[in-house]
């Protein structure tokens, strides 16, 4: 048996630690830094190390004889955590820094997609304010404006008017709202359709697709309000039919891995393609992420019946192609509970009540922005919890998830009330 290290402290990392902890190959899970949820999982211990403190993480893995490290957030991957771990002879499941540019730089990704004929929206990039402002006058509305670098899912603006577009460009290039991440902006054409998340495990050559999912990026019901890191998700996503699944593999995932390899960039880790599926069923790439999505991780791993630790280890000996993945046939739906004010300013240290009322085997509350103080779970972030439930249909999973969300509260708790509505509409149509 081995010790496993999970890097990160959000809801995704709670789900990863929980799932890895169920493996018969794993004796103990260390989470750096973790949260109140990971602290309360069996055989799981939080280690107070910042995910970006790569030197201390390597030292921890060596001193604790960690057999496998799984990286949750994007920042350590872009900063080269895998390179550091490999140099120390340690197994780290995640791409090296050169390949992690797929998430670290929108401009790198767009040019990569163009080079390898992978379908995506037309775009232009700018580092000078006056040139960008002139360009937006010539682009059809709506348009999508993105900060080039990492902005925690908040550096994307869908501008419906000329004024919104100009404000977004000024916010990034002039006001430096996203710091270094916004020194270059990428302006894309707006794609119509339905979004979906296609996540796979990759061992450098072989691609093992995981269950499909769909998240909800805007804060408010009806896909209104500001973009966030994600306010809920469900799996599977019915928009990804078997035919579209095959299209995504042939037109996106396989060309991407072959393209990386042809450029000398071996890729090991989770590869997340954010897709837009148009009315004809054609997928186009909105973004690549180099890690599991959050909040998609929570419902996907709640459905996963296979051994995640074993799958990660297979990636190091190149045998993912022969791996079989077993899934719960039920749908899973997760509702994110956030603090009032998110994704802007919000209070921390608020007392969370009702967690002890969750005891259904078909429900799991994964914690994100939480901390334990004198035995009490307190809020410690914008996205605080993700309540996940299983059901025979997405509608059943939604009902059960919201029943349990209503048992939990803190001062200023907010959540969307329509997570899964697209899938439920599809279920209603197919049943009629």
Secondary structure, DSSP 8 states (H G I E B T S, - for coil): -EEEEEEE-SHHHHHHHHHHHT-TTEEEEEEEE--HHHHTSTTEEE----TT-HHHHHHHHHHTTEEEEEE-SHHHHHHTHHHHHHHTT--EES--TTTTHHHH-HHHHHHHHHHTT--B--EEEESSHHHHHHHHTTS-SSEEEEESS--TT-SEEEE-SHHHHHHHHIIIIIS-TTGGGGSSEEEEE---SEEEEEEEEEESS-EEE---BEE--EEEGGGEEEE-S-SEEEES-TTS-HHHHHHHIIIIIHHHHHHHHHTT---EEEEEEEEEE-TTS-EEEEEEESS--TTHHHHHHHHB-S-HHHHHHHHHTT-GGG----B-SSEEEEEEEEETTTTS------B-B-GGG---TTEEEEESSEEEETTEEEE-SSEEEEEEEEESSHHHHHHHHHHHHTT-B-TTEE--S-TTHHHHHHHHHHH-
